[in-house]
Amino acid sequence: MVSSVSSSTTLVLEKTEEQQLSPRILELRKKIYNEDYINNAIQRIAQVISNKLVENPEELKLRDV
């Protein structure tokens, strides 16, 4: 009989005191909870990838390692 063992890893981030963080990090933390910000970021990434595909499709091909 063959059995398989499955395990999962959970990443736990310790809560950091906000006064120790830079203002930029605090600003980004707020932005990632803003649905409009995330949707715009995804749209921008898609636009950049689309532009790259049109300009130079060879650049985005997967390479054998």
Secondary structure, 3 states (H helix, E strand, C coil): CCCCCCCCCCCCCCCCCHHHCCHHHHHHHHHCCCHHHHHHHHHHHHHHHHHHHHHCHHHHCCCCC
